[in-house]
Amino acid sequence: MAENKQREFSELIEPHISSLYSTALRMTRNQNDAEDLVQDTLYKAYKALAQYQRNTNFRAWIFRILVNTFITAYRKAVKQPQKVSYDDLEEFFLYKRLDETVSIQETSKEEFLESMFDDDVKEALEALPYQFRLVVLLCDVEGFSYNEIANIIDAPLGTVMSRLYRGRKLLQRQLWDYAKKRGYINDDFKAKV
């Protein structure tokens, strides 16, 4: 019986290990902490496997355990959540600047931004306050829907949408400097600044 449970758990978890680890790494910003977080998550998920409802979204279920484990274990170290000024969240900051300076032609802005994903972009994502980083990771990196994210982080849908919006705005502001540094912004714009 225990062997069947182990086999079932292995089959369910195997496709998600890589995503769990990469999300944990971005959440904790530390390799050892990420490994510990994934290990704790797997332990808790294995113990609670009987609570998993068959034929439902296992990926969302395991990510909820990951997030809850992170919040329980790591949030205690932070006495207060980081505060972000609304002044830093100018709506569509990066898109407006790209429209003014870069000819993207046939490529959509989303495809353009996806092509920029390297270490500087990863660092910008990791620099986001954790409540925004978590929602951006779950939505834009892991591909969860707003409703799935709301279930994973146990928050209202409006909170998810608000955090995602604010997180993306902060990320856009940080990526503007990256775009200038990498030459995505033309010299005409530099003269205007």
Secondary structure, 3 states (H helix, E strand, C coil): CHHHHHHHHHHHHHHHHHHHHHHHHHHHCCHHHHHHHHHHHHHHHHHCHHHCCCCCCHHHHHHHHHHHHHHHHHHHHCCCCCCCCHHHHCCCHHHHHHHHHCCCCCCCHHHHHHHCCCHHHHHHHHCCCHHHHHHHHHHHHCCCCHHHHHHHHCCCHHHHHHHHHHHHHHHHHHHHHHHHHCCCCCHHHHHHC
